[in-house]
């Protein structure tokens, strides 16, 4: 089992950058593929992107492709989401998630964090 805690959210202006972190407990972080999701008030949870266990493969939603970058540091048990050129429509609660197998198109994850709020003012 793995526990996930996100951090780094906040209030920024459109065009700014922000980096989110997701700290994972336990010694098996490197065995999990990781994903980022987001959920805005009144909307369904939306897939943002995913990264495989080694960090060598990533896959992004079209809405963030070219602006967001997912990375991980297995030695530090930490997942990152670098967000550039932020837009008001990026405002949401951002959650990280873990799953045992990497599958770019599969949004079923086994473990979830509570999320960190990102608000982008226009």
Helices and strands as residue ranges (DSSP letters): E 4-7, E 10-13, E 18-24, G 29-31, E 33-39, E 46-51, E 58-60, E 68-73, E 78-83, G 88-90, E 92-99, E 111-112, E 116-121
